[in-house]
Amino acid sequence: MERLVDQCVLNALSDRDEGSIADWALHNVRLRESPYGGQFQASETPWLIEPLRAHADPACQTVVLNCAAQTGKTVSMSVATAWSLSQAPSPHMTVFQDESSVRDYSKERLTPLLESCEALKGQWPKDRHRKTIQEVFFHSCTLKLGPANNSFLRSWSIRFLYCDEVSAWRPGMLARAKARTTRYWNRKHWFSSTPELVGDDFDGEYKSGTCEIWNLKCQHCGKLFAPSFHDTIRWKSNETTKPGGTWNYEEVAKTVTMVCTHCEHEHTNTEATWRGMVQGGYVATNDNPNLRHRSFNFSQLTLPPSVMPWSDLVVDFLKAKQHASAGYTQPLKEFVTLRLAESWQPSMHVETQKIEVSDAYRPDDAWEDEHTRFLTVDCQHYLEEFFCVVRAWSKDGASRLLTFKRVSSFEEVEELRTEFSVAPQRTFVDVGYMRSRVCSYLGRYGWIGLRGEDVVDYAHSVNGHSVRRLYSKATRVSSTGRVAPPVFRWSNPSTKDILAGMKAGRAAQPWEVCKLPDDIAEEYAKQLDSERKKEVIDKHGRTHLRWVSFRGNHGWDCECMQVVAASIAKLLTSH
């Protein structure tokens, strides 16, 4: 009986005029931040109408908004919450990524909106203790607000679940939140967020649905087209916009247009043009969706020019690409996720940096400036895979790559060492993986161990004075107290900065790469361009740039160890 009544209520609600929740909000709620006299004007954000309609549809269980920042996702979630509290009273839960986000949202956005709701006027509790930042006991229903953690998502049973910034949640928390609605056959889920990484929980939730993309309407042919930044936004590259190879952003901005993918008509970014183009609609892109699971995507390209001109997006993109070419990809990632509403996958957005190959030598050529050569080894996969680099060095820090190779055993590493006439004490092996076993082979073959650490440098005493170096003093004692092969610790961040400078040609002496077989050369180039700098915040709230890998980086690690070996041998004294 209860199920039948609920179904009748929702059917009645879904039979209202098009955009029912949006129309309901226009007459029932007031928004503090609205520039339209406090009203929710769906005509200014038409991409929000269909998600709200889907939320009221009895046939739809889950709504996912995978969208750009400042496009109305949190406002629409607040409106949907007010609607469901008043029209389908039942246990509700709203979840954010942390406690501070919950407090800010509850105090500054949701509570003022709910207090303005005409349909909830007689539902508020009179006892102030039953109305807090994280809990409201209405006369006919309850609302709980909390963070996405195990403690909050443990025991509540609710029907309406609203979740924001889901991509910032820890893995597994989304499934735990959904589990709170299991008891209700007519449960409703609302998940909204800017995207983060390809393959994370939120990305999977979006791709499980209909994957509907907001399309704009061409003002020439009248067809709908998806406003993909890379497919539809164009700007000119000429002597005016890019004099001397450097972008003049002011001139670039004057040339930006959006092109229809059907008829190639160029649209200028004016208010009048936007009014016509925004009368578009959603187009589903998932051929095999769960029809009870509707997911929507819209980017900042849908916003009016008074809010976000296309030219601003182009300038931001060009600046982000410039940073990425220098090894700092965070601005590009933020552009892709926050502005374009696309999940981040570095291999798709970061171009592999080309490595200049020297035609001046072959690996078997004699080099009169050669002083020594090092073999560096990165150990992987239960010591069944090893990446090796052999590089020759001069006394003044110039170097030449002799080989990059993958082998499958320590015995093959020893064969490679012999083939290239590298002295045993010039063979450096990473001991960060299965250290005790690796060290046993170091002792057998007379090699040296290296271990990278996230420190800037190490203190050394030289003639009574303290100096800082990339590497520590060698340790020769194992954890059991026995004498062990020497192991040097080395600075990950400082060494990578030095190698990046060498690779970019900013070092005083040449860092050369020989011609490799095509398949090996491609793999070497990818692995040498496998890490970029990213902003991270430490426990003290300070922002730092840290090297972060986005694909296999074994060749990069081997070349880093070459820098360390050369520093230990005093061939790179300037560092």
N, C-alpha and C positions, 0 to 999 in steps of 0.2 A: 504493500500500500504506500509506504513512504517513497519507494522508488517511483511509483506511478505519479505521485503528487509532484515530486521533483522534476520528473520528465515533462509534465504538463506546464509547470512554471517556466522551465527553460524554453519549451516550445513557444509559449506565449511571448516570451521576451524576444526570441529569434524572429518572430513574425512582424516585428516593428519595421519602420521605414529603414531604408538603407543607411548604414552608419549609425545604428541604434545607440550604441554606447557613446559615440561621439556626440550625437544629438542630445542624449540624456545629460552628458557632461556640460554642454553649453548652457543648460538651464538649471543645473543643480550644484555645480562646484565653482569656486573661485581660486585662481592661481596667483600667488604672490608675485611670481616672476614674469607673468604674462604681460607683453606690451600692448595687448588688446583689451584694455580696461578690466583686466583680471579674468577674462573669459578664455575658455579653451576653444580656440578657433581651428577646427580641423581643416578648413579650407586653405590655411597657410601651411599645413603639414599633411597633405592628402595621403601620404604613404603610411600614416598611422591608422587610417580608417579601417582598412581591411584586417589588420591584426586585432583591432578591437572588436570587429564584427565576428571574427573567428572565435574570439574568447567567449562570446555569447552563444555560439552555435553548439547545440547539444551533441552534434556529431564530431566535434573537435575537442580533444582532450588536452593537447599541448600546443602552446604558441611559443615560438622562439624568435627573438629579434636579434639578429646578427648585424650590427649597425655601427655607423661612425659616431664619433663624439659630437655632442651638441646637435643631435637630430631629433630629440624628443623621446628617447627610449624611457628615461626615468619618469618623465611626466605622464607618458601613456600608461606606465605600470601603476602610477599613483591613481590615475583616473579609473583604471580597471579595478583597483582595490576598492575604491569608494563605491563603484557600481555594484560589485559582488557583495560587499558588506550590507548594502541597503536592499538589493534586489534578491539576493540568494543567501540570507544570513546562515552562517555555519562557521565552523572553526577555520581560521585563516592564519597563515604564517608568511612573514616576509624575511628574507635572508640576504645579508650582505657579506662581504668578504671578511670584515673585522668589526670589533666593538666600536671604534671611533666612527666608522662609516654608518653604522646603525644609529648611533646617537645623532649624528649630523642630519641624516635623512629623516629620522623621526621628528626631531625638534624643528628643523628648518623647512621641511617640505611636506611630509605626509600628514602630520597632525594639523597644521594650519588648513590644509586642503580638506581633511575630513571634518574639521570644525565648521568649515564653510558649507558643507554639503546639506542641502535642505532635507533630503530624504533621511538623514541621520540625526536630525535635530532632537528628536525625543528618545534617542537610543543611548545617549551618553550616561555613564554612571555618576551618581551624585557624590559618592565616596571618593575622595581624591586618591586614596590608596589603591583604588581599582582602575586608575588611569595613570600609567607611568610611561617612561620613554620606551620600554620594551614590552609593555603588556597593557591592553585595554579590554575590560570586560563590559561590552555593550549589553543592553538588556536581552538581546536576542542572539548574540554571537560573541566570539572572542577573536582578538587579534594579538598575535605574538610576533615580536621582532627580535632577531638575534644574529650572531655571526655564524659563518660556515665552519663550525668545528664539531668534534665528536660530542662534546658536552651538551651543546644546545640541540643538536639533531639526534638526540638519543631516544626520547620517550614520547614525544607529542604525536597525537593522531589528528591529522587535519585534512580538510577537503580542498581548500584553495591555497596553492603554494605559489608565492611570488619571489623570484630570485633575480638579483641584479649584479652586474659585473662578475658573472660566473667564470669568465676566463681567468680571473685572479684567484680563484679558489684552489685549494690543495687538491691533488688527484684523489678521486674517490668520494669527495664531499657531495658532489651533485647526485650521485646514486643514493647516498645516504639521505639526502633531503627528499628525493622522490619516494623513498621507502616510507616516509611519514604519511603518505596519502593512500597506502595500500588498502585500507579498510573501506574506502569510499569508492563505490562503483562509478559514481558520477564526478570523480575527482577532476580538478583543473590545475594545469601547470602553466606558469608564465616565466620564461627564462629570457633575460635580456642582457646584452653585454657588447662591448667592443671586442673583437676577436684578439687572440694572442698567437698561439702556435698551431700549425697544421698537425692534426692528430691528437690534440688535447681533448679533455672531456667535453668542453663547450663546442668545439669544432665537430666532434662526433654527433652531438645532440642536434646541431644545425643540419648536418648532412643526412641525418635519419629522417628528416621531414621533407616537405615539398620543395624546399630551396627556391622560393619565389623571389625574383629580383625585380626591384622597382624600375620600370622602363619609362623613359621620357617620350614625348610625342613629337615627331618631326614636323616642323612648321612648313615644310614643302610638300612631302609626299603623304603626310598624315599617318605614317606607320609608327609603331612603337619600336624603340631600340634601347638596349641596355647601355647605360652611360659608363662604359669601361674607360678608365683614365687612359690606358695605353692604346686602346683601339679608337677612341673618339676625340680625345683632346689633342689639338695640334698647335704648334707655334713655329715661327720662322727662325731659321739659323742662317744668318748672312753677315756681311761686314757691319751692318748697323746693330744687329742684336748680339753678335758675338765677335767684336773687333779683336784681332790678335789672338783669337782662340779663347777669350775670356767672356763669359756671359755678361751683358749689360741688362740687368734685371728690369730696369724701367722700360727699356725698349722692347724687351721680350714680352712684357705684360700687354703691350699695345697690339700684339699680333695673335693673341690666344683666341681660338674658336673651338666649337664642338661640332663634329661632323657626323651626320646620320650614316649609319652603317649600311643603309639600303640604297639611298640615292646620292650620297656624298654631299648633300647640301650643308653649307657651313652656317652655323648659328653663332651670332654674336651674343655676348653676355649682358643683355639689357633686362630691365625689369619687365618690359612688355613681352619680350621673347620668352622669359622665364614663365610668365603667367600662362602662356600657351603651351609650352613644353611640359610643364608640371602636371597637366591634365592627362597623365598617362595611366599606367596600371601595372599590376604584377604579372609576371610571366614565370610559370613553374619550370624548373630546369632538371628536376629529378624524375627520371622515367619510371622509377619503381619505388614510390614513396609509401610511407604509412599514412593513409588518408586521415587518420585521427591526429596526425602530428604535422602541423603546418609551421613552416619556418620561412622567415622573411629577411631580406637583405637590402640595405640602402646606404649610400655613401654621401659624403658632403657635396658631391656633384649635383645633388638634388636641391640643395639650399639656394635661396634667392641671392642675387648678386650683392644685395645690401648686407647680407650676413657673411657669405663666403664666396667671393668672386673666383672664377676659374683661374684667373691670372695669379691670384695668391697661391693657389694650389700648385701651379706650374713652377713658380719661383721657389716654393718650399721644396718641391721635388728636385729641382736642379741643385739647390744647396745641399740637400741630403745626399744626392749622388756624388757631389764633390767630396763630402766627408767620407762616404763609403770608399771612394777610390783611394783615400789616404789611410784606410784601415779602420775607420770609426763608423760602424753601421747603425748605431742606435737611432739617429735622426731618420734614416731611411725606414727602419722598422716601425717607428712611430707614425711616419707618413702612411705606410701601407696599412697598418692596423687601425689607427685612430681616424684617419681621413678617408681612406678608400674602403674601410671595413672588409679587408681581406686578411685571412690568416697568414702569419709570417712563416715562410720557408726560405731560409737564406740562399739555398742553391738556386731558387727561382728568381730571386731579386738581386743577388750580388754576383756581378760578373767576375769570372776568374781572371785575375791579373796576369798579364802576359809576362813571361820571363825572357829576357834578352839572352839569346844563345850566341856564344862566341864562336866565330869561324877561324879564330887565330890559332887554335890548337885542337889536337885530338888527344883522347885520354892516354894513348901509348906514346905520345911525343915526349922527348926529354925537355925539361924546363930548367934552364940554367939558374933561375932565381929560387928554385925549390930548396927549402931548408928541411922540411919534414912533412909527413903526411899522417892523417888520423883516420881511423875507422870508428864510426859511431853507430851504435846498435840500439834499436827500440824493440823491446820484447813484448809479444802479444799472445793471446789465446792459449793459455796453459803451456806457454813456451813451445808452441808448435808453429809459430810464425814470427819472423824477425825482419824488420826493415833496416837496411844498412846504407850508409853513405860513406864513401871514401873521398877525401878532399886533400889536395896538396896545398901547402902554405909556404910563403916566403918569410924572411925574417922581419919584413916591415908590415906584415899583415895582409898582403895580397893573397888570394886563394883561387884554386881551380878545382871544379868538380871533376872527379874521375869516374865515379859510377854511383848509381842509385839502384839498389837491388833488393828483392824479397827472397829470403831463404827460409828453410823449415827446421833447422836444428843448429845447435851450438857447433857441431862438427862442420857444418857448411859455413858458418861464420868464420871458423878457423881456416877453412880452405880459401875463403875470400881474402882473409888477412894475408895469407901466404901468396896468393895470386898477385896482389897489389903491393907486396913487399912492405907491409906496415909492421913496425916493431910491436911486439906484444904490449909493451908499456905505453904504446900510442893507440891502443884499442880501448875505447870507452863504451861501457854498456850501462843502460838504464837499469837500476835495481829497485824501482818503485813497485814492480809487480813480482810477486813470489821471491822476495829478497833472499831468503836463506838458500834457496835452490840456485838462484842466479850466482850468488857469491861463491858457491861451491865450484862453479865453472870458472869464475874469475881466478880462483886459486889454482885450478888445474892448468889454465892456459896463461896465467900471468897478466891478465887484463886488469883494467881499472874500472871502478864503479862510479856512477853518477846518480844523483837523486835531486829532482827539481822541487823547489819550495816557493810559496807565495810570500817571499820577503824581498826587500829592495837590494840589500847587499850584506856583506859579512865583515866583521872587524878582524884585522890582522895587525900584528906588531912588527914593525920594521925599524931596526936600529933605535929602539926605544920609543918610536912614534906610532900612533894608531892610524892605519889607513883602511879604506873600505874597498872591497873587491867583489866581483860577481860570484865568487865561490868561497867556500869555507876551507878551513884546514882539513886535511884528510883524516878520517877516523879509521883506525886499524883494529878495533876491538869489537867483537860481535856481542849480541845481547846476552850470550852465555859467559862472557868474560874471556873467551879465547881470542888469540890473534887471528885477524881476518884480513882479506885483501883490502887495499885502500879504497875508501869511498868518499867522494867529494859531494857536498851539497851545493846547489847553485840556484841563483835567483831567476825564477821564471819571468817576472815582469821586466826586469832590466835587460836580461839576455834577449828577450823577444823584441824589445825596443831597438836594440843594437842590430839584430838580424834584419828587422824591417827596414832600417836605414841602409844597410848593406844591399839588400835586395832592390831598394829603390834608387841605388846609385848615389847615395848621400855620404858614403864612407870615403875616407881619404885614399884608400887603396881599392883596386878592383876586386869584386867578388864575382867570379866568372862561372858560367855553366856551359858544359860541352854539349854537343849534339847527341841526343839519346835516340834509341829506336822510338818510332811514333807512339806505340802503345805505352811505353814506359815514360816518354816525355809528357804525354797527356796526364798520366797519373801523378807524376812528379809535380807538374804545374798546379794541379788541383790541391795536392797535399801541402804545397808551399803557400797556397792561398786558402788555408783552412781555418784561420782564426782572425777575428776582427775585434776591435775594442768596443766595449759596452759600458754604459754608466751603471754603477752599482752603489748602493748606500750602505755604509758600514753600521755597526751597532751604536756608534756615536752620532749617527745622522749625517755624516759627511759623505759627499759624493766623490767617487773615484772612477777612473777609467780602467777597466780590467780586460785582459785578453780572454776571449771566449771562443771556443771551437764550435763550428757548425757542420763539419764533416771530418772524415778521416784525416788526422794530422800527423801521421807517423814520420813522413819526410821532413815536415816542419820541425818536429822534435829532434830528429837526427841532426839537422842543420843547426839548431840551437846548441846541441851538445858539441858540435864542431867549434862554435864560438867559445864555449866554455873551455874546451881542450886547448884552443889557441891562446886563451887568456892564461890558463895555468902554465903553459909553456912560454909565457911572456912575449908572445907574438902580437898581442893586441894591448900594449901597455897604455895606450891613450884612453882605454875604457876602464 
